């Protein structure tokens, strides 16, 4: 069993937090590796659904998506119903046809601000990618290329402003550090002693205690 399998097992053991769903947030700076981690966790969770917050944000509302998330996703899931949200098309600059999101045992929410104040009461766990803003943004700029340099200039200002008033990291249950192979899992600032902590032992063997 690898580290992702152990983490997946620990997430399955958590009590539901949003109706029948264990809602798990993967947060961090843009470019920190959230999408990759969420995809790997989803695979370890037998293809658990992943909601990408990029689908709820827009060019004009980079962080003003809370209402859409609560109304279109969290509300229905809390009632045990399939949610339908309208993903934003970043090329056409408009919302598309509704997309279903079933109330699976574990649902991952991935994106900058996934652990924001309004969302935390509905979360079973908040994970934070431990990569600093400058390193994350440099990674994201390299990934997206010079054609999106202008967008990134505006994004970094907006992200800094968001986290200055509504930080996620201080409330994280788990800090995740990307390694050459796999991840290191550390207790987050919000963690107190509990039987479901995710940690990486000092001898290098990952475990979910």
Number of C-alpha atoms within 10 A of each C-alpha: 7 11 20 22 18 16 23 19 15 17 24 14 11 16 13 18 18 22 18 17 26 25 29 24 30 27 29 28 25 27 24 26 21 24 18 11 19 24 17 15 20 19 15 18 20 10 14 19 21 19 20 19 21 18 17 23 22 19 14 8 10 17 17 12 16 18 12 15 18 16 14 19 21 23 17 19 25 20 14 16 17 19 20 17 21 16 20 19 16 13 6 8 11 12 16 13 10 12 12 13 19 18 25 18 18 26 25 25 24 25 24 26 26 25 30 21 14 13 16 19 11 20 20 20 20 25 26 28 25 21 19 13 17 14 13 19 20 14 15 18 18 13 11 12 9 11 9 13 13 9 12 18 12 11 16 16 10 15 17 14 12 17 15 10 10 14 17 22 23 12 19 23 21 25 24 25 16 15 8 5 6 13 17 20 26 20 18 21 13 12 15 10 7 8 9 14 20 26 21 18 13 7 6 8 11 22 19 20 13
